[in-house]
Amino acid sequence: MRRLLDGLYKASGVVAAVALVAILTMVIAQMVARWSGLLFAGGAQYAGYAMAATSFMAMAYTFNHNAHIRVALFVTKSGRYRRAMEIWCYTLASLSAVFLAWYAVKATLLSAQINDISQGQDATPLWIPQTFMAIGAVIFAIAVVDNLTRIILTNYQGVDAADSDADWSDALLNSKTSRAIMLAAILLVVYASLQAMTGFDRDAVALKIGIFLFVMFFLLGSGIWVGLALMGVAYIGMIGFTSRNPGNAMIITVWTSSSSWTLTALPLFIWMGEILHRTRLSEDMFKGLAPWMARIPGGLLHTNVVGCTVFAAVSGSSAATLTTVGKMSIPELQKRGYPEFMTIGTLAGAATLGLMIPPSLTLIVYGVTVKESITKLFMAGVLPGLVLASMFMLYIVAWYFLRPSERPTPEAKIGFVAALKNSTLLIPVIALVVVVIGSMYGGYATPTEAAAFGVVGALVLAALQGSLNWSTFLDSLLGATRTSAMIALILMGAAFLSLSMGFTGLPRALAGWIAEFNLSPIALIAALTVFYIIIGMFLDGISAVVLTMAIIEPMIRAAGIDLIWFGIFIVVVVEMAQITPPIGFNLFVLQSMTKHDITYIAKTALPMFAIMLLMVVILVNFPSLATWLPEQLLSQP
């Protein structure tokens, strides 16, 4: 039975990977057809359906690989209560997953029964693509319930057991009977809570805010996976303050958000970054940069910043940027005697540039959420990203002059010709950056088409270099599939939460309440900076964006703040969240790479946090830094 279930989860991941290849194929076909003056009817819709198939079919596979995100701080610190905490987490996750699967199946059957047809040019019967949604959701529910069952009946420690050194030998609930009683008690508490949450006063704004915040922080803080926790918060809001059926509303919203053409850029950019990470292209990039960086005060520490800047321009992911550059630079800098504090700190900060310099996954998610042009957002991120990178480099120069005792032995200088020869290793990556970014800015491709350029370009370069084989191709494809499914589940939960908040009227009421304070735009931005720094301590960047936009967007529009500028502002404060304990994602990645205590790593990143705070001040005082480039490029005939 175990082999059958594990095979089922792996097969669902393979189907999702095939769907990702289908996205690439259809985007390329759409692009070629457009260039040829032909009409590929329904191409965008087909790519959107493939996106939904990738998202749903990969959920179980992603879950079993511990790639879905949760705030596990209290779970990991729970000591003897760890098993009880995990039973709580997996029970609530199972309820959410079964709820999603039930309505996914119902929606698919209804579409088949009434012969519901897509409103696009393709006129596809919707039950066909929705079948992948139903199957993927059912397999996901099976995977979560399977893990819960194993925790109840065996000594299994959950999907993150391989990444944890937890010892459950002295944990409570050692017998199967006691675990079953714990499960029954949790189900009883959940049932009683749902009954108590119904029929609140729909006009009680303060009560709505209080319940939403309490349930959200309670579910997230207790270790429920972020996407499922958001669905739980939305469900409570729906049953507490509206008379609508939460399941039907959820599945319509989830299907619409997961089958978006705009969203198809996300897995393609992730895949491009995975290809670079798993082939020799990234290693060559470091070798090409090193001779030039050694000449600047601060030496090879600058390779952290410049390497992250270059890789960010072809990756879009902070984690991919950090992992790729870190694996190259940390051993080299340690070998040359650079202080650990500076090596880790500069890398932690510079890796966040992956969120700002296009193509940025966070800007894609933000653009989809607030319905703004992703091309404009990408253009807006270029100058602030370069300014922030320059500020990081100035910090390294300042360290060099202020702490001369910490300088390593100077590098043996190589001649200009030799350095120039090493620079040829940069040509492939720079060419890829020019093709991806240039195709968008030149108006030749949409962000999704540029992402397709990036994937094909990375595959071609890796093949020409000789580092592409079947293993690296498959690893990059499955890695991109897992990351895409993780983000997709969060976006689904956030879309349902936005709908729930909209039905309750909370964003409108909250925006009106804040408007009564008559805050100036500057005061509002200052308040939001503090707000995002605080929630960034508990949520990863993408979760913070999608979770708050339903409330924040009306305020920003009412204050007359440019949404393109605000997108860059929010990326900077989300970058801070990546290096802010206790849930700073970059801190965890660095902890696994260096084996240092997370407190030490957070301390090394503190100067970079201060530099980002200064960047917010610069953006507020010089807003054209973000708005000038998109205005200039888009105003050209």
BELKA-V21752 format. One record per run of one state. SS is the DSSP state (helix for helix, strand for strand, loop for the rest). FROM is the first residue (numbers start at 0). TO is the last residue. If there is no record, write none. Layout:
BEGIN
ss:SS from:FROM to:TO
ss:SS from:FROM to:TO
END
This chain:
BEGIN
ss:loop from:0 to:0
ss:helix from:1 to:34
ss:loop from:35 to:41
ss:helix from:42 to:56
ss:loop from:57 to:57
ss:helix from:58 to:63
ss:loop from:64 to:68
ss:strand from:69 to:69
ss:loop from:70 to:71
ss:helix from:72 to:75
ss:loop from:76 to:77
ss:helix from:78 to:113
ss:loop from:114 to:115
ss:strand from:116 to:116
ss:loop from:117 to:123
ss:strand from:124 to:124
ss:helix from:125 to:152
ss:loop from:153 to:159
ss:helix from:160 to:162
ss:loop from:163 to:174
ss:helix from:175 to:195
ss:loop from:196 to:203
ss:helix from:204 to:220
ss:loop from:221 to:223
ss:strand from:224 to:224
ss:helix from:225 to:240
ss:loop from:241 to:244
ss:helix from:245 to:257
ss:loop from:258 to:262
ss:helix from:263 to:277
ss:loop from:278 to:279
ss:helix from:280 to:292
ss:loop from:293 to:299
ss:helix from:300 to:314
ss:loop from:315 to:316
ss:helix from:317 to:334
ss:loop from:335 to:338
ss:helix from:339 to:354
ss:loop from:355 to:359
ss:helix from:360 to:369
ss:loop from:370 to:372
ss:helix from:373 to:401
ss:loop from:402 to:402
ss:helix from:403 to:405
ss:loop from:406 to:414
ss:helix from:415 to:440
ss:loop from:441 to:445
ss:helix from:446 to:464
ss:loop from:465 to:468
ss:helix from:469 to:503
ss:loop from:504 to:504
ss:helix from:505 to:514
ss:loop from:515 to:519
ss:helix from:520 to:535
ss:loop from:536 to:539
ss:helix from:540 to:558
ss:loop from:559 to:561
ss:helix from:562 to:577
ss:loop from:578 to:583
ss:helix from:584 to:593
ss:loop from:594 to:596
ss:helix from:597 to:620
ss:loop from:621 to:622
ss:helix from:623 to:634
ss:loop from:635 to:636
END
